[in-house]
Amino acid sequence: MQMEQSESDQFKTASAKIDRLLQRIETLPVLPREAEDILSISSRERQKWLKDGRLKSIGTRTVKMRGRARKVTFHVFDPCEIEDVLDRDLPTLWRAEDALEVAENRRRGAGKAARTRSSGSAQILPVVTNSAREQTRTSLKGWDTFDKDGLLRDP
């Protein structure tokens, strides 16, 4: 079964239109939510990786959302860049790097806290010697009465 000439012309026209649309779609920027879905990442990861330069933005877009008074500005991404990040499985590598960084920061923080505790306890609790206790006892009036009755004992 063959197409008639008029149908064949319509098919070629529609096919050419679809080809142009597909070529244009490849150059459209990727929105943040789309990038998160494509790369299977969270918005926190996207924002962090964008901030430290691992995920590259090609610019920003500002739109006025329906029902909102304010405009919203967000970063958009190059589809080729997103494809490259996905092909090289960079989110997995970046997550591992982030986990190592968090572990190092926790280790460093624990060490700093331990140093603070060890140096701070010596300053907060001064050592009281026996001679200092004796000096305090002798300077109080009526101390001898308590000492004679055996009510006070040295620790």
Biotite code that builds the C-alpha atoms (Angstrom):
import biotite.structure as struc

atoms = struc.array([
    struc.Atom([0.000, 0.000, 0.000], chain_id="A", res_id=1, res_name="MET", atom_name="CA", element="C"),
    struc.Atom([1.388, 3.349, -1.043], chain_id="A", res_id=2, res_name="GLN", atom_name="CA", element="C"),
    struc.Atom([0.664, 6.893, 0.034], chain_id="A", res_id=3, res_name="MET", atom_name="CA", element="C"),
    struc.Atom([-0.994, 9.239, -2.312], chain_id="A", res_id=4, res_name="GLU", atom_name="CA", element="C"),
    struc.Atom([1.028, 12.165, -3.567], chain_id="A", res_id=5, res_name="GLN", atom_name="CA", element="C"),
    struc.Atom([-0.884, 14.734, -1.434], chain_id="A", res_id=6, res_name="SER", atom_name="CA", element="C"),
    struc.Atom([-0.420, 12.591, 1.712], chain_id="A", res_id=7, res_name="GLU", atom_name="CA", element="C"),
    struc.Atom([3.235, 12.123, 0.892], chain_id="A", res_id=8, res_name="SER", atom_name="CA", element="C"),
    struc.Atom([3.731, 15.892, 0.691], chain_id="A", res_id=9, res_name="ASP", atom_name="CA", element="C"),
    struc.Atom([1.941, 16.376, 4.031], chain_id="A", res_id=10, res_name="GLN", atom_name="CA", element="C"),
    struc.Atom([4.078, 13.654, 5.586], chain_id="A", res_id=11, res_name="PHE", atom_name="CA", element="C"),
    struc.Atom([7.300, 15.268, 4.347], chain_id="A", res_id=12, res_name="LYS", atom_name="CA", element="C"),
    struc.Atom([6.176, 18.675, 5.635], chain_id="A", res_id=13, res_name="THR", atom_name="CA", element="C"),
    struc.Atom([5.263, 17.254, 9.053], chain_id="A", res_id=14, res_name="ALA", atom_name="CA", element="C"),
    struc.Atom([8.510, 15.281, 9.177], chain_id="A", res_id=15, res_name="SER", atom_name="CA", element="C"),
    struc.Atom([10.580, 18.381, 8.406], chain_id="A", res_id=16, res_name="ALA", atom_name="CA", element="C"),
    struc.Atom([8.702, 20.353, 11.086], chain_id="A", res_id=17, res_name="LYS", atom_name="CA", element="C"),
    struc.Atom([9.368, 17.628, 13.677], chain_id="A", res_id=18, res_name="ILE", atom_name="CA", element="C"),
    struc.Atom([13.069, 17.539, 12.751], chain_id="A", res_id=19, res_name="ASP", atom_name="CA", element="C"),
    struc.Atom([13.346, 21.324, 13.272], chain_id="A", res_id=20, res_name="ARG", atom_name="CA", element="C"),
    struc.Atom([11.595, 21.059, 16.652], chain_id="A", res_id=21, res_name="LEU", atom_name="CA", element="C"),
    struc.Atom([13.849, 18.240, 17.795], chain_id="A", res_id=22, res_name="LEU", atom_name="CA", element="C"),
    struc.Atom([16.963, 20.199, 16.805], chain_id="A", res_id=23, res_name="GLN", atom_name="CA", element="C"),
    struc.Atom([15.663, 23.224, 18.718], chain_id="A", res_id=24, res_name="ARG", atom_name="CA", element="C"),
    struc.Atom([14.829, 21.113, 21.774], chain_id="A", res_id=25, res_name="ILE", atom_name="CA", element="C"),
    struc.Atom([18.442, 19.928, 21.989], chain_id="A", res_id=26, res_name="GLU", atom_name="CA", element="C"),
    struc.Atom([19.591, 23.523, 22.462], chain_id="A", res_id=27, res_name="THR", atom_name="CA", element="C"),
    struc.Atom([16.981, 24.494, 25.092], chain_id="A", res_id=28, res_name="LEU", atom_name="CA", element="C"),
    struc.Atom([18.425, 24.985, 28.580], chain_id="A", res_id=29, res_name="PRO", atom_name="CA", element="C"),
    struc.Atom([17.668, 22.424, 31.273], chain_id="A", res_id=30, res_name="VAL", atom_name="CA", element="C"),
    struc.Atom([15.644, 23.762, 34.210], chain_id="A", res_id=31, res_name="LEU", atom_name="CA", element="C"),
    struc.Atom([16.774, 23.015, 37.786], chain_id="A", res_id=32, res_name="PRO", atom_name="CA", element="C"),
    struc.Atom([13.979, 20.538, 38.506], chain_id="A", res_id=33, res_name="ARG", atom_name="CA", element="C"),
    struc.Atom([14.670, 18.755, 35.224], chain_id="A", res_id=34, res_name="GLU", atom_name="CA", element="C"),
    struc.Atom([18.394, 18.559, 36.054], chain_id="A", res_id=35, res_name="ALA", atom_name="CA", element="C"),
    struc.Atom([17.549, 17.042, 39.444], chain_id="A", res_id=36, res_name="GLU", atom_name="CA", element="C"),
    struc.Atom([15.315, 14.450, 37.808], chain_id="A", res_id=37, res_name="ASP", atom_name="CA", element="C"),
    struc.Atom([17.807, 13.583, 35.070], chain_id="A", res_id=38, res_name="ILE", atom_name="CA", element="C"),
    struc.Atom([20.766, 13.263, 37.458], chain_id="A", res_id=39, res_name="LEU", atom_name="CA", element="C"),
    struc.Atom([18.718, 11.776, 40.338], chain_id="A", res_id=40, res_name="SER", atom_name="CA", element="C"),
    struc.Atom([19.997, 14.380, 42.792], chain_id="A", res_id=41, res_name="ILE", atom_name="CA", element="C"),
    struc.Atom([18.348, 16.439, 45.514], chain_id="A", res_id=42, res_name="SER", atom_name="CA", element="C"),
    struc.Atom([17.864, 20.185, 45.309], chain_id="A", res_id=43, res_name="SER", atom_name="CA", element="C"),
    struc.Atom([20.356, 20.593, 48.189], chain_id="A", res_id=44, res_name="ARG", atom_name="CA", element="C"),
    struc.Atom([22.994, 18.691, 46.205], chain_id="A", res_id=45, res_name="GLU", atom_name="CA", element="C"),
    struc.Atom([22.254, 20.734, 43.080], chain_id="A", res_id=46, res_name="ARG", atom_name="CA", element="C"),
    struc.Atom([22.611, 24.003, 44.991], chain_id="A", res_id=47, res_name="GLN", atom_name="CA", element="C"),
    struc.Atom([25.806, 22.902, 46.744], chain_id="A", res_id=48, res_name="LYS", atom_name="CA", element="C"),
    struc.Atom([27.453, 21.609, 43.551], chain_id="A", res_id=49, res_name="TRP", atom_name="CA", element="C"),
    struc.Atom([26.393, 24.738, 41.674], chain_id="A", res_id=50, res_name="LEU", atom_name="CA", element="C"),
    struc.Atom([27.859, 26.935, 44.406], chain_id="A", res_id=51, res_name="LYS", atom_name="CA", element="C"),
    struc.Atom([31.241, 25.170, 44.475], chain_id="A", res_id=52, res_name="ASP", atom_name="CA", element="C"),
    struc.Atom([31.467, 24.995, 40.662], chain_id="A", res_id=53, res_name="GLY", atom_name="CA", element="C"),
    struc.Atom([31.080, 21.279, 40.050], chain_id="A", res_id=54, res_name="ARG", atom_name="CA", element="C"),
    struc.Atom([27.764, 21.771, 38.267], chain_id="A", res_id=55, res_name="LEU", atom_name="CA", element="C"),
    struc.Atom([28.030, 24.529, 35.659], chain_id="A", res_id=56, res_name="LYS", atom_name="CA", element="C"),
    struc.Atom([25.243, 27.002, 34.942], chain_id="A", res_id=57, res_name="SER", atom_name="CA", element="C"),
    struc.Atom([24.824, 28.678, 31.560], chain_id="A", res_id=58, res_name="ILE", atom_name="CA", element="C"),
    struc.Atom([22.925, 31.589, 33.077], chain_id="A", res_id=59, res_name="GLY", atom_name="CA", element="C"),
    struc.Atom([19.780, 32.518, 34.904], chain_id="A", res_id=60, res_name="THR", atom_name="CA", element="C"),
    struc.Atom([16.161, 32.948, 33.957], chain_id="A", res_id=61, res_name="ARG", atom_name="CA", element="C"),
    struc.Atom([13.637, 35.160, 35.704], chain_id="A", res_id=62, res_name="THR", atom_name="CA", element="C"),
    struc.Atom([9.935, 34.391, 35.462], chain_id="A", res_id=63, res_name="VAL", atom_name="CA", element="C"),
    struc.Atom([6.800, 35.662, 37.124], chain_id="A", res_id=64, res_name="LYS", atom_name="CA", element="C"),
    struc.Atom([4.850, 32.743, 38.491], chain_id="A", res_id=65, res_name="MET", atom_name="CA", element="C"),
    struc.Atom([1.081, 32.694, 38.166], chain_id="A", res_id=66, res_name="ARG", atom_name="CA", element="C"),
    struc.Atom([-0.603, 33.906, 41.327], chain_id="A", res_id=67, res_name="GLY", atom_name="CA", element="C"),
    struc.Atom([2.595, 35.353, 42.773], chain_id="A", res_id=68, res_name="ARG", atom_name="CA", element="C"),
    struc.Atom([3.540, 38.987, 43.052], chain_id="A", res_id=69, res_name="ALA", atom_name="CA", element="C"),
    struc.Atom([7.285, 38.429, 42.930], chain_id="A", res_id=70, res_name="ARG", atom_name="CA", element="C"),
    struc.Atom([9.491, 37.137, 40.167], chain_id="A", res_id=71, res_name="LYS", atom_name="CA", element="C"),
    struc.Atom([11.602, 34.019, 40.612], chain_id="A", res_id=72, res_name="VAL", atom_name="CA", element="C"),
    struc.Atom([15.198, 33.776, 39.334], chain_id="A", res_id=73, res_name="THR", atom_name="CA", element="C"),
    struc.Atom([16.903, 30.402, 38.868], chain_id="A", res_id=74, res_name="PHE", atom_name="CA", element="C"),
    struc.Atom([19.943, 28.908, 37.157], chain_id="A", res_id=75, res_name="HIS", atom_name="CA", element="C"),
    struc.Atom([19.599, 26.918, 33.936], chain_id="A", res_id=76, res_name="VAL", atom_name="CA", element="C"),
    struc.Atom([21.982, 24.301, 32.609], chain_id="A", res_id=77, res_name="PHE", atom_name="CA", element="C"),
    struc.Atom([23.417, 23.278, 29.253], chain_id="A", res_id=78, res_name="ASP", atom_name="CA", element="C"),
    struc.Atom([21.875, 19.979, 28.107], chain_id="A", res_id=79, res_name="PRO", atom_name="CA", element="C"),
    struc.Atom([25.257, 18.765, 26.821], chain_id="A", res_id=80, res_name="CYS", atom_name="CA", element="C"),
    struc.Atom([26.813, 19.461, 30.242], chain_id="A", res_id=81, res_name="GLU", atom_name="CA", element="C"),
    struc.Atom([24.016, 17.579, 32.019], chain_id="A", res_id=82, res_name="ILE", atom_name="CA", element="C"),
    struc.Atom([24.421, 14.684, 29.603], chain_id="A", res_id=83, res_name="GLU", atom_name="CA", element="C"),
    struc.Atom([28.182, 14.612, 30.238], chain_id="A", res_id=84, res_name="ASP", atom_name="CA", element="C"),
    struc.Atom([27.671, 14.634, 34.037], chain_id="A", res_id=85, res_name="VAL", atom_name="CA", element="C"),
    struc.Atom([25.194, 11.783, 33.697], chain_id="A", res_id=86, res_name="LEU", atom_name="CA", element="C"),
    struc.Atom([27.388, 9.739, 31.330], chain_id="A", res_id=87, res_name="ASP", atom_name="CA", element="C"),
    struc.Atom([30.429, 9.981, 33.607], chain_id="A", res_id=88, res_name="ARG", atom_name="CA", element="C"),
    struc.Atom([28.298, 9.242, 36.708], chain_id="A", res_id=89, res_name="ASP", atom_name="CA", element="C"),
    struc.Atom([29.710, 12.309, 38.455], chain_id="A", res_id=90, res_name="LEU", atom_name="CA", element="C"),
    struc.Atom([26.937, 12.609, 41.089], chain_id="A", res_id=91, res_name="PRO", atom_name="CA", element="C"),
    struc.Atom([28.107, 9.320, 42.640], chain_id="A", res_id=92, res_name="THR", atom_name="CA", element="C"),
    struc.Atom([31.705, 10.552, 42.709], chain_id="A", res_id=93, res_name="LEU", atom_name="CA", element="C"),
    struc.Atom([30.667, 13.927, 44.131], chain_id="A", res_id=94, res_name="TRP", atom_name="CA", element="C"),
    struc.Atom([28.587, 12.267, 46.862], chain_id="A", res_id=95, res_name="ARG", atom_name="CA", element="C"),
    struc.Atom([31.604, 10.174, 47.885], chain_id="A", res_id=96, res_name="ALA", atom_name="CA", element="C"),
    struc.Atom([33.793, 13.312, 48.007], chain_id="A", res_id=97, res_name="GLU", atom_name="CA", element="C"),
    struc.Atom([31.163, 15.090, 50.115], chain_id="A", res_id=98, res_name="ASP", atom_name="CA", element="C"),
    struc.Atom([30.968, 12.137, 52.524], chain_id="A", res_id=99, res_name="ALA", atom_name="CA", element="C"),
    struc.Atom([34.755, 12.211, 52.978], chain_id="A", res_id=100, res_name="LEU", atom_name="CA", element="C"),
    struc.Atom([34.650, 15.955, 53.577], chain_id="A", res_id=101, res_name="GLU", atom_name="CA", element="C"),
    struc.Atom([31.898, 15.585, 56.183], chain_id="A", res_id=102, res_name="VAL", atom_name="CA", element="C"),
    struc.Atom([33.837, 12.815, 57.959], chain_id="A", res_id=103, res_name="ALA", atom_name="CA", element="C"),
    struc.Atom([37.003, 14.947, 57.974], chain_id="A", res_id=104, res_name="GLU", atom_name="CA", element="C"),
    struc.Atom([35.108, 17.957, 59.328], chain_id="A", res_id=105, res_name="ASN", atom_name="CA", element="C"),
    struc.Atom([33.560, 15.835, 62.079], chain_id="A", res_id=106, res_name="ARG", atom_name="CA", element="C"),
    struc.Atom([36.964, 14.398, 63.007], chain_id="A", res_id=107, res_name="ARG", atom_name="CA", element="C"),
    struc.Atom([38.498, 17.871, 63.074], chain_id="A", res_id=108, res_name="ARG", atom_name="CA", element="C"),
    struc.Atom([35.581, 19.221, 65.145], chain_id="A", res_id=109, res_name="GLY", atom_name="CA", element="C"),
    struc.Atom([35.816, 16.350, 67.641], chain_id="A", res_id=110, res_name="ALA", atom_name="CA", element="C"),
    struc.Atom([39.540, 16.999, 68.075], chain_id="A", res_id=111, res_name="GLY", atom_name="CA", element="C"),
    struc.Atom([38.940, 20.691, 68.591], chain_id="A", res_id=112, res_name="LYS", atom_name="CA", element="C"),
    struc.Atom([36.190, 19.964, 71.136], chain_id="A", res_id=113, res_name="ALA", atom_name="CA", element="C"),
    struc.Atom([38.474, 17.569, 73.009], chain_id="A", res_id=114, res_name="ALA", atom_name="CA", element="C"),
    struc.Atom([41.248, 20.177, 73.151], chain_id="A", res_id=115, res_name="ARG", atom_name="CA", element="C"),
    struc.Atom([38.775, 22.778, 74.380], chain_id="A", res_id=116, res_name="THR", atom_name="CA", element="C"),
    struc.Atom([37.445, 20.438, 77.072], chain_id="A", res_id=117, res_name="ARG", atom_name="CA", element="C"),
    struc.Atom([40.908, 19.485, 78.280], chain_id="A", res_id=118, res_name="SER", atom_name="CA", element="C"),
    struc.Atom([42.213, 23.047, 78.423], chain_id="A", res_id=119, res_name="SER", atom_name="CA", element="C"),
    struc.Atom([38.939, 24.486, 79.727], chain_id="A", res_id=120, res_name="GLY", atom_name="CA", element="C"),
    struc.Atom([38.561, 22.117, 82.684], chain_id="A", res_id=121, res_name="SER", atom_name="CA", element="C"),
    struc.Atom([41.892, 23.192, 84.171], chain_id="A", res_id=122, res_name="ALA", atom_name="CA", element="C"),
    struc.Atom([40.824, 26.816, 84.048], chain_id="A", res_id=123, res_name="GLN", atom_name="CA", element="C"),
    struc.Atom([37.345, 26.254, 85.464], chain_id="A", res_id=124, res_name="ILE", atom_name="CA", element="C"),
    struc.Atom([38.295, 24.018, 88.421], chain_id="A", res_id=125, res_name="LEU", atom_name="CA", element="C"),
    struc.Atom([41.394, 25.337, 90.207], chain_id="A", res_id=126, res_name="PRO", atom_name="CA", element="C"),
    struc.Atom([43.321, 22.900, 92.367], chain_id="A", res_id=127, res_name="VAL", atom_name="CA", element="C"),
    struc.Atom([42.916, 23.614, 96.085], chain_id="A", res_id=128, res_name="VAL", atom_name="CA", element="C"),
    struc.Atom([45.844, 22.522, 98.245], chain_id="A", res_id=129, res_name="THR", atom_name="CA", element="C"),
    struc.Atom([45.769, 21.531, 101.924], chain_id="A", res_id=130, res_name="ASN", atom_name="CA", element="C"),
    struc.Atom([47.667, 24.677, 102.907], chain_id="A", res_id=131, res_name="SER", atom_name="CA", element="C"),
    struc.Atom([44.951, 26.793, 101.267], chain_id="A", res_id=132, res_name="ALA", atom_name="CA", element="C"),
    struc.Atom([42.283, 24.911, 103.278], chain_id="A", res_id=133, res_name="ARG", atom_name="CA", element="C"),
    struc.Atom([44.212, 25.436, 106.530], chain_id="A", res_id=134, res_name="GLU", atom_name="CA", element="C"),
    struc.Atom([44.609, 29.117, 105.767], chain_id="A", res_id=135, res_name="GLN", atom_name="CA", element="C"),
    struc.Atom([40.842, 29.438, 105.207], chain_id="A", res_id=136, res_name="THR", atom_name="CA", element="C"),
    struc.Atom([40.045, 27.609, 108.453], chain_id="A", res_id=137, res_name="ARG", atom_name="CA", element="C"),
    struc.Atom([42.314, 29.743, 110.593], chain_id="A", res_id=138, res_name="THR", atom_name="CA", element="C"),
    struc.Atom([40.929, 32.985, 109.224], chain_id="A", res_id=139, res_name="SER", atom_name="CA", element="C"),
    struc.Atom([37.333, 32.185, 110.315], chain_id="A", res_id=140, res_name="LEU", atom_name="CA", element="C"),
    struc.Atom([36.161, 33.030, 113.838], chain_id="A", res_id=141, res_name="LYS", atom_name="CA", element="C"),
    struc.Atom([34.626, 30.215, 115.875], chain_id="A", res_id=142, res_name="GLY", atom_name="CA", element="C"),
    struc.Atom([36.205, 27.536, 113.713], chain_id="A", res_id=143, res_name="TRP", atom_name="CA", element="C"),
    struc.Atom([37.940, 25.932, 116.663], chain_id="A", res_id=144, res_name="ASP", atom_name="CA", element="C"),
    struc.Atom([34.612, 25.091, 118.322], chain_id="A", res_id=145, res_name="THR", atom_name="CA", element="C"),
    struc.Atom([33.464, 23.031, 115.352], chain_id="A", res_id=146, res_name="PHE", atom_name="CA", element="C"),
    struc.Atom([36.836, 21.360, 115.066], chain_id="A", res_id=147, res_name="ASP", atom_name="CA", element="C"),
    struc.Atom([36.828, 20.355, 118.758], chain_id="A", res_id=148, res_name="LYS", atom_name="CA", element="C"),
    struc.Atom([33.389, 18.740, 118.446], chain_id="A", res_id=149, res_name="ASP", atom_name="CA", element="C"),
    struc.Atom([34.634, 16.629, 115.525], chain_id="A", res_id=150, res_name="GLY", atom_name="CA", element="C"),
    struc.Atom([32.010, 18.007, 113.154], chain_id="A", res_id=151, res_name="LEU", atom_name="CA", element="C"),
    struc.Atom([34.583, 18.928, 110.540], chain_id="A", res_id=152, res_name="LEU", atom_name="CA", element="C"),
    struc.Atom([36.819, 16.393, 108.935], chain_id="A", res_id=153, res_name="ARG", atom_name="CA", element="C"),
    struc.Atom([39.455, 16.667, 106.230], chain_id="A", res_id=154, res_name="ASP", atom_name="CA", element="C"),
    struc.Atom([38.395, 14.974, 103.044], chain_id="A", res_id=155, res_name="PRO", atom_name="CA", element="C"),
])
